[in-house]
């Protein structure tokens, strides 16, 4: 079972964005932070990978990655403050599509970026979804 560690990510993000808040915590976003292990859903029983996270609050975080079985598909999960849920994405190639980053602008305004395989050229191409 895969687990995801999140609790301090939002605090660390706010410390970078708000340096005065960092000073209140002795300059370190982790000075008073406690980490927790939280399970996340796995769309495939084999390999599921989340490699990036972006959050606007403790109740709105998005994680980006891929799930691999017979093909590799994009994977995005949303944290609502108490649990992770898989968010639907588009897989243009149907063979290899993967996210390796993303950003949350606000609420459900989320961008994900990664790679897709173009079977007509045999090349990997940039993949961006909003």
C-alpha positions, 0 to 999 in steps of 0.5 A, a space after each residue: 500500500 502506498 502512503 503519502 506524507 503531506 501535513 507540512 507541505 502547505 505550511 512550507 509553501 506558505 513560509 516561502 510565499 510569506 517570509 514574515 510568517 517564516 520569521 514567526 516560526 524561527 525561520 523554519 517552516 518545520 519548527 513546529 510541524 508534525 508529519 503524518 502518514 496518510 494513505 492515498 488511493 491506488 488506481 492500479 495494483 502495480 505501480 502508482 507514483 506521485 512525484 509533485 504536490 501543490 496546495 493552496 490550503 490545508 483542505 486543497 492540495 493536488 498531487 501529480 504523477 502516473 500509474 503504470 500497468 500495461 500502459 502508463 497513465 496520468 494520475 492526479 489526486 486531490 486532498 480535501 483536508 481529510 482524504 485523497 481522491 483520484 481526479 479524472 485526467 486525459 491520456 492522449 496517447 493511451 500508451 505513455 502519459 505521465 505528469 511530473 509537476 503541477 500548480 494549484 492557482 486557487 480552488 479547482 484551478 489546477 495545471 498539470 504538466 508532463 510527457 506524452 508519447 506520440 506513436 506517429 513520430 515515435 517521440 515524447 511530447 510535452 503534455 499540459 492539462 488544465 
